[in-house]
């Protein structure tokens, strides 16, 4: 239950701070700025990874949970409880913002700025990159783990910075589902569910291919050195 509670609290904080920055920016006539919104998303993710990583792994994202499960780094029976916890936290955050900002229409919902397929492709690529980086920095050598929060937070901020104006740079079904449900803007929600999960799963295959190639190369070098010693 501690892990589930951590996912509820963490996803609440992520959605409250991130989409809250969007809402405040709209209400305050651009005071936060687009760069400020991107930095808010990146910094809250970084802080939560350091705060909750040892408790729940700080997934905070159904696509990431599904990605870890696909990579066989997460127990299948924990997938649904984790996703439920993430959705509870995200929806609670959007409900809080609704109470605070009754006049706001979208509550920071992710909506395509252009054609739907453009946002779909962007979300696949963005989530692919995020999941690929997560898999490579959150596992393996301990020295990588120390900087995992900074690397992942920087990736979220970077992707939100350049892609946010077009697709919203969700990379996270919970982050998109919550404001869409609470604000009633469900018309493009499917994009941010299907594309993000697809991107995360594709990243797992790329990660496994690279790791397999790396392991094979390491084995070959070991065999070569063994032969030289003989």
N, C-alpha and C positions, 0 to 999 in steps of 0.2 A: 504493500500500500504506500510505502514511502516513495517508491519510484513513480507510482501513478500520481501521487500528490505533487511530486517535483515536476512532472510533465504538465499538470494542470497549471501550476503556478508559473512555470517557465513560459508556456505558450500564452498564458494571460499577459505576462509582462511584454513578450514580443509583440503581440497584436496591439496591446494598449499603447505602447510606446511608438511602434512603427506607424500604424494607421492613425494613431493619435496625432503624430507629427503632420500627417497629411491633412487631417481635419483642422488642426490649429493653423496650419499654413493658409488654408482657405478662409478661415474665419478672420485671421489677422492680416489679410491682404498681402500674402506672400512673405511674411516676416521670417518664416523658417527657411524658405527657399528650397529648391529641388535638391541642391547639394546637401542641405541640412537634413532633409528627409532621408536621403541615401545614407548619410553618416549615422543617423539615428538607428536605422535598421541594422547597419553593420556593427555599431557599438553595443547595442542591446544583445545581439547574438553572441558577440565576443564575451561580454560580461556573464551571460547566462551559462555559457559553456564552462567557464572557470568556476562559477558558483554551483552548478548542478551536475557537471560532467561525472563526478565520482559517485553520484547518487543514482541517476537514471540514464546517464550517457548523454543527456541534454539533446535528445532528438528534436523535439519541439516542432515536428514536421512529419506528417503521415508519409510523404514521399521518401523521406530519409529512413523512417522505420521500415517501410517496404523494401527499400534498397538494401539495408543491412540484413533483412531476412532473406532476400534473394541471394545475397553474398554468403549466406550461411554463417553469419556472424551474430544472429539474433534468433532467439527461440520463437518458433512459430506460434506457440500458445500465448505469447505476450503481445503479438501484433495488434489484435483487436482491442485489448484493454488500453494499450498505449495510444492508439488512434482515438478511442473514445475520450481518454483523458485530455488529449491535445485539443479535440473539438470542444470539450467542455470549457477549457481555459480560454480558447479563442472566442467562443460565443459570449462568454461572460465578459470578456474585454470589450467586445463590440456593443453589448448591452449597456455597459458602463458609459461608453462614449455616447450612446443614444440618449441616456439620461442627462449627460453633461451638455450635449450639443443637439438639442431637439430640432433646431432649424437646418441642420446639415442633411443633405439629400443622400449621399452615397456612403458616408462613414469610412471613406478610404477604400472602397471596393475596387478590385482590379477590373478594368474595362478596356478593351482594345481601342486604340486611338485611330486605327485604320481598319484594313481588312482582317477578318477573324483568323485567316490562315497565317497571316504575318505574325500575329501574336502567338499563335499556336507553335509555329516553328521556333520563335524566339524563346518561348517558355521551355520547350524541349531542350534546346541548346544550353540555356542558362542553368536549368536543373541538372543537366548532364555534367556541366563543369563543376557545379557546386558539389554534387555527390561524388564525383571523381576525386576532387580535392579532399573531401571529408574522408573517403576511404584510404587515401594515401597518407594523410597527416594524423588521423586519429587512431591508426593501428601501426604496429611495427616498432621501430626503435623508440626508446624512451625520450631521447632528445627531440624527436619529432612531436611527441605528445605534449611537451611543455609549451610549444608554440602553436598547438592545434587551434586554440581559441582565437588567436590573432589571425592565423591564416584563413580560417573559416569566416570570421567576422569581416575581414578585409574583402573576401570574395563576395559576400552578400552586399557590402557597401559598394564595391566596384560595379557589380552587375546592376544594382539598383540605380547607380549613377548614370550609366549610359543607355540602359534599356527601359528604365522606368517610364519615360515619357511616351513610349510606344505601346508597351504591353502591360505595364504595371510592375514588371519584374517580381512576380509572386514567388515562384520556386517552391511554393508551400500550399498544399490544398487547404489546410486549416486557416491559413492567413486570408485566403480568398473566400472560403465558405462562410466564415463568421460575419463579415460586414455585408456580404451578399444576402444572407438570410435575414439579418436584423434590419437592413435598409430596404429589402424587397427587390433588389436589383439582381435577378437570377438569370437574366437573358444570355449571358456569356459565361456562366459559371463552369460549364462542362469543359471549356478550354483549359481552365486552371486546375482541373482535377486530372483529366486525361493526359495532358501534355507534361505536367510535372512528374507524374508517376512513370510515364514512358521514359522521360529523360533520366530519372534515377535508375531505372532498370538497365537502360543502355550503358550507363556509366559503370555499372557492376561488371558487365561483360568486358568493357574496355579495361577496367582495373584487373580483372582476372587474367586477361590475355597478356597484359604487360607483366604481371607478377609471374605468370608461367614462363614467359620468355626470360625474365630476370633469373628465376630459379634454375632454368636450364643452362643459362650462361654461366652461373655460379658453379653448378655441378661440373660443367665441362672444364672450367679453369681448375677446379679441385683435382679432377682426374689428370689434367695436364701436369700439374705440380707433382702429383704422386708419381707419375711416370718419370719425371725428371729426377726425383729423389732416388728412384730405383736405379 
